[in-house]
């Protein structure tokens, strides 16, 4: 992991931490987990095709978004700064961005954009790295 990626994620965390949660939100007035990851992907230079603002973490919508995104990401076993983390939580998919081996940033419906401990989440679907 290069220092550049670490500085980039730190700046990203500083920019979005505390942003309120808003379902389908895509900016600092309010954002959901997919909106936050889209913003990270833009910082990484990935331009997504126009997708519905109404993608959320219900199974079918999330799968559509993930299929579009997966053209730029590959599943990995050993995650590092900047990788995406996909979690199954209460039967729904949730996505965030890895900060380091212990933490990730995500948009929580109850708390807005926060940093959480990865080990708190037991049902991790996988980690994905930009190709």
C-alpha positions as CSV (number, residue, x, y, z in Angstrom):
1,X,0.0,0.0,0.0
2,X,1.5,3.3,-1.0
3,X,1.3,6.5,1.1
4,X,-0.6,8.2,-1.7
5,X,-3.6,5.9,-1.2
6,X,-3.4,6.4,2.5
7,X,-3.5,10.2,2.1
8,X,-6.3,9.9,-0.4
9,X,-8.5,7.9,1.9
10,X,-7.7,10.1,4.9
11,X,-8.8,13.2,2.9
12,X,-11.9,11.3,1.8
13,X,-12.7,10.4,5.4
14,X,-12.2,14.0,6.5
15,X,-14.4,15.2,3.6
16,X,-17.4,12.9,4.3
17,X,-17.3,12.0,8.0
18,X,-20.4,13.2,9.7
19,X,-22.4,13.5,6.5
20,X,-26.0,12.6,7.3
21,X,-27.5,9.4,5.9
22,X,-30.1,9.9,3.2
23,X,-31.4,7.0,1.2
24,X,-30.5,7.5,-2.4
25,X,-28.4,10.5,-1.3
26,X,-25.4,11.3,-3.5
27,X,-23.8,14.4,-1.9
28,X,-22.7,16.0,1.4
29,X,-26.2,17.1,2.2
30,X,-27.0,13.4,2.6
31,X,-25.6,10.1,1.3
32,X,-26.2,6.4,1.5
33,X,-23.6,3.6,1.4
34,X,-23.7,3.3,-2.4
35,X,-23.5,7.0,-2.9
36,X,-20.4,7.1,-0.7
37,X,-18.7,4.3,-2.7
38,X,-19.6,6.1,-5.9
39,X,-17.9,9.2,-4.6
40,X,-14.8,7.1,-3.7
41,X,-14.8,5.5,-7.2
42,X,-14.9,8.9,-8.8
43,X,-11.8,9.9,-6.7
44,X,-10.2,6.7,-8.0
45,X,-10.8,7.9,-11.6
46,X,-13.6,5.4,-12.3
47,X,-16.5,6.8,-14.3
48,X,-19.6,4.8,-13.9
49,X,-22.4,4.7,-16.5
50,X,-25.4,6.7,-15.5
51,X,-27.3,4.6,-13.0
52,X,-30.6,5.2,-11.3
53,X,-30.4,7.3,-8.2
54,X,-32.7,4.8,-6.7
55,X,-30.2,2.0,-6.3
56,X,-30.2,0.9,-2.6
57,X,-29.2,-2.1,-0.7
58,X,-32.1,-4.3,-1.5
59,X,-30.9,-7.4,-3.3
60,X,-31.9,-6.7,-6.9
61,X,-30.9,-3.1,-7.0
62,X,-27.6,-3.8,-5.3
63,X,-26.8,-6.6,-7.7
64,X,-27.4,-4.3,-10.7
65,X,-25.1,-1.6,-9.2
66,X,-22.5,-4.2,-8.3
67,X,-22.5,-5.8,-11.8
68,X,-21.8,-2.3,-13.3
69,X,-19.0,-1.6,-10.7
70,X,-17.4,-5.0,-10.9
71,X,-16.1,-4.3,-14.3
72,X,-13.5,-2.1,-12.5
73,X,-13.0,-4.3,-9.4
74,X,-11.8,-7.8,-8.6
75,X,-12.4,-9.9,-5.5
76,X,-9.3,-10.2,-3.3
77,X,-8.5,-12.2,-0.1
78,X,-6.1,-9.8,1.5
79,X,-7.6,-6.3,1.7
80,X,-5.8,-3.0,1.9
81,X,-6.5,0.7,2.0
82,X,-9.0,1.8,-0.6
83,X,-10.5,-1.6,-1.3
84,X,-14.3,-2.0,-1.1
85,X,-15.8,-4.1,1.6
86,X,-19.2,-5.8,1.1
87,X,-21.1,-6.9,4.2
88,X,-24.4,-8.8,4.6
89,X,-26.2,-7.2,7.5
90,X,-29.6,-8.3,8.6
91,X,-30.1,-9.9,5.2
92,X,-29.2,-6.8,3.2
93,X,-25.9,-5.9,1.5
94,X,-23.9,-3.0,2.8
95,X,-20.7,-1.5,1.3
96,X,-17.9,0.7,2.5
97,X,-14.3,1.6,1.8
98,X,-11.4,0.0,3.8
99,X,-9.2,2.6,5.6
100,X,-6.7,0.1,7.1
101,X,-6.6,-3.4,8.5
102,X,-9.0,-2.5,11.3
103,X,-11.4,0.2,10.0
104,X,-13.6,1.2,7.1
105,X,-15.8,4.2,6.3
106,X,-19.4,3.7,5.4
107,X,-22.8,5.4,5.5
108,X,-24.9,4.1,8.4
109,X,-28.6,4.6,8.3
110,X,-28.6,5.3,12.0
111,X,-25.4,7.4,12.3
112,X,-24.6,8.9,8.9
113,X,-21.0,8.6,7.5
114,X,-18.9,6.9,10.2
115,X,-15.7,4.9,10.6
116,X,-16.3,1.4,12.1
117,X,-14.2,-1.5,13.1
118,X,-14.2,-4.3,10.5
119,X,-14.2,-7.0,13.1
120,X,-17.6,-5.9,14.4
121,X,-19.2,-7.2,11.2
122,X,-19.3,-11.0,11.1
123,X,-20.9,-11.6,7.7
124,X,-18.4,-10.2,5.2
125,X,-19.2,-11.1,1.7
126,X,-15.8,-10.0,0.3
127,X,-13.2,-7.4,-0.5
128,X,-12.8,-5.8,-3.9
129,X,-9.8,-4.0,-5.4
130,X,-9.6,-1.6,-8.3
131,X,-8.1,-3.3,-11.4
